[in-house]
Amino acid sequence: MSQDPRNALSALLRAADIQDHEQILNAANAAIKADKSDYAAQHTKVVALLKLDRFDDALRVISGGGIKLQATCILEQAYALYKTSKLEEASKLIETAGLEKRSLRHVAAQVAYRAEKSHEAEAIYRNLLDTDAAGEESDLRINITASVAQSQWQGLSSSSPESASDSLDTFELCYNMACRELARGNTSLAATLLQRAGILCDNSDELTEEEKKTELRSIRAQQAYLFAKIGKLSSALEVYEMLGPATSNDGRDFAVITQNNHFALEETGNPFVRQRKAESLMASAAQSDLFNYQANILKRNNLVIDLGAYKTKGVADRTEKILRQTTLPSANSQINAAAIINAAAHTQGLDSKEALRKLLAVAAKRPNDVGLTLTIVQLQLQQEQAGAALTTLTTFLSRLESSGEANDTDVRFSPGLIALAVTLFRSQKRDASAKAEIVKAAQYWQNRPSQSVGSLLLEAGIELMRSSKSDDLLLAGSSFDKLFREQQGSDVASAGLVAAYAASDASKVREHADRLPPVHDLISGIDVDELFAAGVAATPGSAVSKKRPAAAEEGNAERATKRRRRKLPKNLVEGKAPDPERWLPLRDRSSYRPKGKKGKKRAGEATQGGIVKEEETLGLVGGGGVKVEKAAAPSSNNKKKKKGKK
């Protein structure tokens, strides 16, 4: 007599170690065939399908199993939706079910991370770490650092304070922290962390040799990206060539990213060949699961390569389509990058002056385009028109501020535009205007959510701390207080609060002063007596002191510095008035007599019976006068020119 399918399935599930999920699936199918209402067998089938990575089949079984099976398999359904990239459906299902179960919170964090909601994912992982995290601490810390790194790649600040890891004991933790520092621009620290990640991975006892090779390829690819960022292009190319073509274990995302980065470092060569390679790369990217910020880089590269292949009309049309589909102004980096590439398409082949005139005409049609305005400002700065650049920017900011729309004012006070305005004001020595811009921005964000403007509040607080005005100090304290609340206990914000309220509100200072390190710890390695003995280093003055002359030359130097005696005319007679015509050339003086026969003849012309020439006396600046001959009036009886002569 054959064994009951349900008993066979139960016996199989009671086995100590189950590796053959196909066997479990076959047993579950046999049990369901014997009794279609066996929900335990249906549940087992769903789990077996998930183990076999047959996520679409698992979703079909759940949807066809009725309400009871769906209520039982909420976790499995959410996981299958996550694995099939149906993130919105998975998020709605988890929201309906709630986050009471720890397993659902794990899936919810994964869904949020994949949907690029890094702050939400980080918050869920931190909650899991704080509540009964026995046996999960290492994995949760790794996932938290991955969420923080994703926030940095997206240009967002972390929603929680950073916890300094006492021991970087896993290569995953080192790798994620290296990615975070790379996104921040701390390349030296990122290089150290990547090197440590490679060593830990190579010495790991938990990985097989094949798994080590796969993980090391990811670390090496990130090192190549780091080399490219710091300008070591030849080293980056060597690493990419060492990695070689993608393997079956790499995954589609890894292959697309490494191919794009390698392609970007190659010599330009024929622009049309590069354009065909870029099209092939974009086709591969369409089949991968890249994050938006990664896919946007590929799209931007493709547009730039098309510009190099002189496809200006197509680039202009595609970027204008992107701009038409969004509301301007926008602080989105992808939208503004499209606007800049659109400007490049409109001005390709023009010199800088013609390009500026062309873009000013385009700006009249798109007055609220941030990317276009920044391109115009950049061109004006390149042409050394700093005043015109500042006027362009301030006019644009005033237009956004006066519109009254919430989106417009949010963009107007975005950190990047504020930083640019402050920099231009200071370059024109307009420090008061720069400070006024900082004050307006800090006041604007006091009563608004400011997760993406933490850097602005921090810099505004630091700048306002330099003022001696009580209003500025209060605004600095408010900025640090908001930063402290939104970042859940930032040490930098605590220090700013203590400095801002030290002279005005001791109650607020006491709370935050306890969070700061003791003064004794900060100065424990400093020898005060040695500092006093060394004195204060004086900064060199702007004027460079002259070298002291040699002793042998001192006598010559004294003679050279003596005042010269004024030379007097040789024929000077004391008490006699000087000649008033002494300033005139010799020929113009009344005492001048030409030498030679012609001189005697001219002197004879002045005898009795000669022509009397009319003279007039001209006054001289030094006194006296000089007689000069008057010009003769034109005569009306001039002789006519003889005919026939030329």
C-alpha angles and dihedrals in degrees: 000000000000120000119259108260092227092052090047090053092048091050091050093050091050090061115118096233125021118188102149103080090171088064091051090049092052091049091049091050090051091051092048090049089054094046120012091191092060099117092177090060091046090050090050090051091053092051092047091052090051090050089053091050091244093137098157090052090050091053091050092051092049094048091047095046097075134239095305094056092044090053090050096046102048092124093046092046092049091049092048091050089050093051092049091051093247089136099157092053091047091050092051092048092051092046090053094047095045131224100268093113115073092218091057090050089056091053091043090055091050091049091049092049092050090047088054093245090136097165091054092047092049092050092051093048092049090050090052090049092052095048121062097319096164109156093003102075096102095046092045093051090050091051092047092054089048090054092048090049090051090052089053093049088052091051094249128128121238115267092220135048117270116253114211108231110232093200125026092200101154129060091224091059092048091047094051092047090049090053089051092052091046090055089051093049096247093136098164093056091042090054091052092049093048091050090051091047090055093050093048092047093050092049096044117127094196096065130072119231090257092051091048091054091051094049093044090054089060091049092048091049090054090049089053089052089051092052090052091050093055094045100257093130096160091054090048091051091049091054093048091049089048090054090054124185121346118274130216091259095053100076129224095275093055092049094050095047096047092045091051094048092046090047091051092055097050122101114275098240119153108007093209093053089050090050091055091048090050091053090053090049092050090052089056091047091056089063095050134081101239122164115251094253089053094046090048091057091053091049092049092049090050092053092050092049090050089053089053088053089054094248090140096145093054093045091049092050094048095047093045089053089055091049093048091053094058137060114253133250098048134172091203110122094215093054092048091046088054089051091052093049089047089055090050090052091052094049103037110138095016125115119243096266094047090045091053092051091048093050093048088057091049090048090058087064095042104034095162098051108123096191093050092048092050090050090054091048090051093051091049091051091049088054089051093249097135093154092052090047091053091048091051092051097044091048090052093048092048091052092053093045094051095048094080093215115133093225092050094051092045089056092043091058096039113135096246096054092044091051091050093048092049091049093051092046091052092047087058091048091248097136094156091057091047091053091047089054091052092048093051092050093048092049092048095055097044095092099029133079106269109180091132096044100056091118090055093051091047095051092042091053093049092048094047091049088070091064124091094209116109093221091056092048091050091050090049089052091049091051092051091045092054090046090051093051096046095044092045099238112345113188090214090054090048091054090048092051092052092050094046099047099033093103100033113032118025093178092065092044095054093058095053099035089069090060093057123087114262117265090236090062092050095052099032093109096044122100105211095190091053090051091052091048092050092052128206119311110236117219114235116258123246093246113076113225117238120245113259111250121244119267093245091058097050094091092051090048091054092051091047092054094053115113115254119243115242113249116228127204115273094232094050113135116195113241093020120110112246120248108273090211093058091107094057126086114259094253091057096051121102090231093059116119120180117231127235135033095309089057091056091047091052090049090053091054089071094063126112114294094028128120112283110226120212114240137186133197120237119203118234128218095237093050133275126056145247131226118233132180118259118237112254118247115247112265121230092207097068115152114260119243114256116252120250095029122109 
